[in-house]
Amino acid sequence: MGRVVYLDTGNSFSPQRIAHFMEQISDLHFKQAKDKILQKAMSSIVCHSVFDIFAMFDVLFQLECDLRSQINNGDYLLRLLIVDSISSLITPVLGGIGSQGRALMISAGYLLKKIAHEHNMAVLVTNHTVGGEGGFCKPALGESWKNIPHVRLLISRKHGSSICSVSILKHPAMASGKATEFVISEF
């Protein structure tokens, strides 16, 4: 199993994009061994395509079993689980009759937290944004999802620019509202 598991909900995982990010490293050693380092990085990423919430649950339950066997073997390989994007999986079931969609969303959130806690790993979950009051962006899953993550960040790009910003919406040790800007170059 790789060190990173990427759950791809939109068929958007791109090895070329990973390569582009790695090429931005200006380290001379990296430039000399670029192909070998890139191959090692790509071999440490396991990508699963999941197109509905139930497929995600299947992958997560299998991942839990695999992680338990790692513990029994003394191997702790997985360090990062990425779900890109949770809202793509949850939004289709939220509009149903009753509260099944909300229950599935809460179950997914708590399963991700459980995996993170029990296996000492980071879990990164992306969410879409929607227009809020005054034209400001807000997280798509709204109030029901708001209390599930430990840390919530809002990442946005200035229209027509490569300048992005990241703002803290929720953090256990940092003040909400802090923000900084950064640049993501195109390739």
LUMZA-331113 format. One record per residue (C-alpha): residue number from 0; chain; x, y, z. Coordinates in Angstrom, 1 decimal. Each point is the difference from the previous one (the first is absolute). Layout:
<sites>
     n   chain        x        y        z
   NUM       A        X        Y        Z
...
</sites>
This chain:
<sites>
     n   chain        x        y        z
     0       A      0.0      0.0      0.0
     1       A      1.3      3.5     -0.8
     2       A      0.6      2.8      2.5
     3       A     -2.9      2.0     -1.5
     4       A     -3.4     -1.2     -0.9
     5       A     -1.9      2.4     -2.3
     6       A     -3.8     -0.5     -0.4
     7       A     -0.8      1.6     -3.3
     8       A     -3.7      0.9     -0.4
     9       A      0.2      1.9     -3.2
    10       A      2.6     -1.9     -2.1
    11       A      2.4      2.9      0.5
    12       A      3.1     -1.6      1.4
    13       A      2.9      1.0     -2.2
    14       A      3.5     -1.5      0.1
    15       A      1.0      2.9     -2.2
    16       A     -1.1      2.6      2.6
    17       A      2.0     -1.9      2.7
    18       A      3.0      0.1     -2.3
    19       A     -0.5      3.7     -0.6
    20       A      0.0      0.7      3.8
    21       A      3.1     -2.0      0.5
    22       A      1.8      1.7     -2.9
    23       A     -0.5      3.3      1.9
    24       A      2.6     -1.2      2.6
    25       A      3.2      1.9     -0.7
    26       A      2.3     -2.4      1.8
    27       A      2.9     -1.0     -2.2
    28       A      0.0     -3.6      1.4
    29       A     -3.7     -0.3     -1.1
    30       A      0.7      1.3     -3.5
    31       A      2.8     -2.6     -0.4
    32       A     -2.1     -2.9      1.2
    33       A     -3.4      1.3     -1.2
    34       A     -1.3     -3.1     -1.7
    35       A      0.9     -2.3      2.8
    36       A     -1.5      2.3      2.6
    37       A     -3.2      0.5     -2.0
    38       A     -0.4     -3.7     -0.5
    39       A      0.4     -0.6      3.7
    40       A     -2.5      2.7      0.8
    41       A     -2.5     -1.4     -2.4
    42       A      0.4     -3.5      1.2
    43       A     -0.8      1.2      3.5
    44       A     -3.5      1.3     -1.1
    45       A     -2.9     -2.4     -0.3
    46       A     -3.0      1.4     -1.8
    47       A     -3.5     -1.4      0.3
    48       A     -2.8      1.3     -2.3
    49       A     -3.2      0.3      2.1
    50       A     -3.1      1.5     -1.6
    51       A     -2.6     -0.4      2.8
    52       A     -0.1      0.0      3.8
    53       A     -0.4     -3.8      0.2
    54       A      3.1     -0.6     -2.1
    55       A      1.9      2.3      2.4
    56       A     -1.2     -2.0      3.0
    57       A      1.1     -3.2     -1.7
    58       A      3.5      1.4     -0.6
    59       A      0.2      1.4      3.5
    60       A     -1.1     -3.3      1.7
    61       A      2.6     -1.9     -2.1
    62       A      2.6      2.6      0.9
    63       A     -0.8     -0.5      3.7
    64       A      0.5     -3.7     -0.4
    65       A      3.3      0.6     -1.8
    66       A      1.1      2.4      2.7
    67       A     -0.8     -2.5      2.8
    68       A      2.2     -2.6     -1.7
    69       A      2.8      2.6     -0.2
    70       A     -0.2      0.5      3.7
    71       A      0.2     -3.7      0.6
    72       A      3.1     -0.2     -2.3
    73       A      1.6      3.1      1.6
    74       A     -0.2      1.9     -3.3
    75       A     -1.3      3.5      0.1
    76       A      0.1      1.1     -3.6
    77       A     -3.1      2.2     -0.6
    78       A      0.5      3.6      1.1
    79       A     -2.6      1.9     -2.1
    80       A     -3.5     -0.7     -1.2
    81       A     -1.5      2.5     -2.5
    82       A     -3.7      0.1     -1.0
    83       A     -0.4      2.3     -3.0
    84       A     -2.9      1.1      0.2
    85       A     -2.4     -1.2      2.8
    86       A     -2.7      2.3     -1.2
    87       A     -0.1     -1.8     -3.4
    88       A     -1.0     -3.1      1.8
    89       A     -2.3      1.4      2.6
    90       A     -2.0      2.7     -1.9
    91       A     -1.9     -2.6     -2.1
    92       A     -1.4     -1.8      3.1
    93       A     -0.7      3.2      2.1
    94       A     -3.2      0.9     -1.9
    95       A     -1.8     -3.3      0.7
    96       A     -3.0     -0.6      2.1
    97       A      0.7     -0.2      3.7
    98       A      3.4      0.5      1.6
    99       A      1.9     -2.9     -1.7
   100       A      2.3      2.3     -1.9
   101       A      0.9      2.0      3.1
   102       A      0.6     -3.3      1.9
   103       A      2.3     -1.3     -2.8
   104       A      1.9      3.3      0.1
   105       A      0.5     -0.1      3.8
   106       A      1.0     -3.7     -0.2
   107       A      2.6      0.8     -2.7
   108       A      1.4      2.8      2.1
   109       A      0.3     -2.1      3.2
   110       A      1.5     -2.9     -1.9
   111       A      2.7      2.2     -1.4
   112       A      0.7      1.5      3.4
   113       A      0.1     -3.6      1.5
   114       A      2.5     -1.1     -2.6
   115       A      2.2      3.1      0.6
   116       A     -0.1     -0.4      3.8
   117       A      0.5     -3.8      0.2
   118       A      2.8     -0.1     -2.6
   119       A      1.7      3.4      0.7
   120       A     -0.3      1.4     -3.4
   121       A     -1.1      3.2     -1.7
   122       A     -3.3      0.0     -1.9
   123       A     -0.5      2.8     -2.5
   124       A     -3.6      0.4     -1.3
   125       A     -0.8      2.5     -2.7
   126       A     -3.4      1.6     -0.3
   127       A     -1.5      2.3     -2.6
   128       A     -1.1      3.5      0.7
   129       A     -3.3      1.7     -0.7
   130       A     -1.1      3.7      0.0
   131       A     -1.0      1.3      3.4
   132       A     -1.3      3.3      1.3
   133       A      1.5      3.0     -1.7
   134       A      1.5     -2.1     -2.7
   135       A      2.6     -1.5      2.3
   136       A      0.9     -3.7     -0.4
   137       A     -0.9     -2.5      2.6
   138       A      0.5     -3.8      0.3
   139       A     -2.5     -2.0     -2.0
   140       A     -1.0     -2.5      2.6
   141       A     -1.0      2.8      2.4
   142       A     -0.9     -0.2      3.7
   143       A     -0.3     -3.8      0.2
   144       A      3.6     -0.5     -1.1
   145       A      1.4      3.0      1.8
   146       A      0.8     -1.7      3.3
   147       A      1.4     -3.2     -1.4
   148       A      3.6      1.0     -1.0
   149       A      2.5      1.1      2.6
   150       A      1.5      2.6     -2.3
   151       A     -1.9      1.8     -2.8
   152       A      1.8      2.1     -2.6
   153       A     -1.5      2.0     -2.8
   154       A      2.3      0.1     -3.1
   155       A     -1.0      2.3     -2.8
   156       A      1.5      1.5     -3.1
   157       A     -0.4      3.7     -1.0
   158       A     -1.9      0.1     -3.2
   159       A      2.2      0.2     -3.1
   160       A      3.2     -0.4      2.1
   161       A      2.4     -2.6      1.2
   162       A     -0.2      1.5      3.5
   163       A     -1.7     -2.2      2.5
   164       A     -0.9      0.5      3.7
   165       A     -0.5     -2.3      2.9
   166       A     -2.1      1.0      2.9
   167       A     -0.5     -1.8      3.3
   168       A     -3.7     -0.7      0.7
   169       A      0.5     -2.3      2.9
   170       A      3.2     -1.1      1.9
   171       A      0.5     -1.3      3.5
   172       A      3.1      2.1      0.6
   173       A     -0.2      3.0     -2.4
   174       A     -2.4      2.9     -0.3
   175       A     -2.6     -0.2     -2.7
   176       A      0.2      2.6     -2.7
   177       A      3.8      0.0     -0.4
   178       A      0.9     -0.2     -3.7
   179       A      3.0      0.0     -2.3
   180       A      0.5      0.1     -3.8
   181       A      2.1     -2.2     -2.2
   182       A      0.5     -0.7     -3.7
   183       A     -0.7     -3.2     -1.9
   184       A      1.6      0.1     -3.4
   185       A     -1.6     -1.6     -3.1
   186       A      1.8     -2.7     -1.9
</sites>
